[in-house]
């Protein structure tokens, strides 16, 4: 398999970043994950409990999108500073298969396993 094309990876990450920002905007949130206005659920919710449940679910989705966006931003920053594909814990090269599968990876598999324990 050919080595990872950094320009292609950067383009993919940039597209992914744009898609995440679009999804956040559709949910009424800005780049920081903060709501940009009131969430309006219309007349579909007959009681406050249902509206609160929907709001809680939406806020969870926004939080997950924000976490993913942060990972994409960190990967783009690592490309810019020349450290993309280098484990942030041990400093070793992250296997290219891992980077292809998960381009936002910042740790090699061994360090990630250790951090998860």
C-alpha positions as CSV (number, residue, x, y, z in Angstrom):
1,X,0.0,0.0,0.0
2,X,1.4,3.5,-0.8
3,X,2.3,5.8,2.0
4,X,-0.3,8.2,3.4
5,X,-0.7,11.3,1.2
6,X,-0.7,14.2,3.7
7,X,-2.3,16.6,1.2
8,X,-5.2,14.1,0.6
9,X,-5.5,13.5,4.3
10,X,-5.7,17.3,5.0
11,X,-8.4,17.7,2.3
12,X,-10.4,14.8,3.8
13,X,-10.1,16.3,7.3
14,X,-11.0,19.7,6.1
15,X,-14.1,18.3,4.4
16,X,-15.0,16.4,7.5
17,X,-14.6,19.6,9.6
18,X,-16.9,21.4,7.2
19,X,-19.5,18.7,7.5
20,X,-19.3,18.7,11.3
21,X,-19.8,22.5,11.4
22,X,-22.8,22.1,9.1
23,X,-24.3,19.5,11.5
24,X,-23.7,21.7,14.5
25,X,-25.4,24.6,12.8
26,X,-28.4,22.4,11.9
27,X,-28.7,21.6,15.6
28,X,-28.5,25.3,16.5
29,X,-25.0,25.3,17.8
30,X,-21.8,27.2,16.8
31,X,-18.3,25.9,16.4
32,X,-17.7,25.9,20.2
33,X,-20.8,23.7,20.7
34,X,-22.7,26.6,22.3
35,X,-26.3,27.1,21.3
36,X,-26.8,30.1,19.0
37,X,-30.5,30.5,19.8
38,X,-33.4,28.9,21.5
39,X,-34.3,25.3,20.6
40,X,-37.8,25.4,19.2
41,X,-39.6,22.1,19.1
42,X,-42.9,23.6,17.9
43,X,-46.2,22.3,18.9
44,X,-45.1,18.6,18.5
45,X,-44.2,18.5,22.2
46,X,-47.3,18.6,24.4
47,X,-45.5,18.8,27.7
48,X,-42.3,20.2,29.1
49,X,-41.0,16.7,29.9
50,X,-41.0,15.7,26.3
51,X,-39.3,19.0,25.3
52,X,-36.7,18.5,28.0
53,X,-35.9,15.0,26.9
54,X,-35.5,16.1,23.3
55,X,-33.3,19.0,24.4
56,X,-31.1,16.6,26.4
57,X,-30.8,14.3,23.5
58,X,-29.9,17.1,21.1
59,X,-27.3,18.5,23.6
60,X,-25.7,15.0,23.7
61,X,-25.5,14.9,20.0
62,X,-23.9,18.4,19.9
63,X,-21.4,17.3,22.6
64,X,-20.4,14.3,20.5
65,X,-20.0,16.4,17.3
66,X,-17.9,18.9,19.3
67,X,-15.6,16.1,20.6
68,X,-15.2,14.8,17.0
69,X,-14.6,18.3,15.7
70,X,-11.9,18.9,18.3
71,X,-10.2,15.7,17.2
72,X,-10.3,16.8,13.6
73,X,-8.9,20.2,14.5
74,X,-6.0,18.6,16.5
75,X,-5.2,16.3,13.5
76,X,-5.1,19.3,11.2
77,X,-2.8,21.1,13.6
78,X,-0.5,18.1,13.8
79,X,-0.3,18.1,10.0
80,X,0.6,21.8,10.1
81,X,3.3,21.4,12.6
82,X,4.7,18.2,11.1
83,X,3.8,15.8,13.9
84,X,0.9,14.0,12.2
85,X,1.2,10.3,12.6
86,X,3.5,10.5,15.6
87,X,2.1,9.2,18.9
88,X,1.6,12.1,21.4
89,X,2.5,9.8,24.3
90,X,5.5,7.7,23.3
91,X,6.7,9.7,20.2
92,X,6.8,6.6,18.0
93,X,5.3,6.5,14.5
94,X,1.7,5.5,14.4
95,X,1.1,2.6,12.0
96,X,-0.2,3.9,8.6
97,X,-3.1,1.3,8.7
98,X,-4.3,3.0,11.9
99,X,-4.0,6.4,10.4
100,X,-5.9,5.4,7.3
101,X,-8.7,3.8,9.4
102,X,-8.8,6.7,11.9
103,X,-7.1,9.8,10.6
104,X,-7.7,11.7,13.9
105,X,-5.6,9.2,15.8
106,X,-3.0,10.8,18.1
107,X,-1.8,7.7,19.9
108,X,-0.4,4.4,18.8
109,X,-2.5,1.3,19.7
110,X,-0.2,0.4,22.6
111,X,-0.5,3.8,24.2
112,X,-4.2,4.0,23.5
113,X,-4.7,0.6,25.2
114,X,-2.7,1.7,28.2
115,X,-4.8,4.9,28.5
116,X,-8.0,3.0,28.3
117,X,-7.2,0.7,31.3
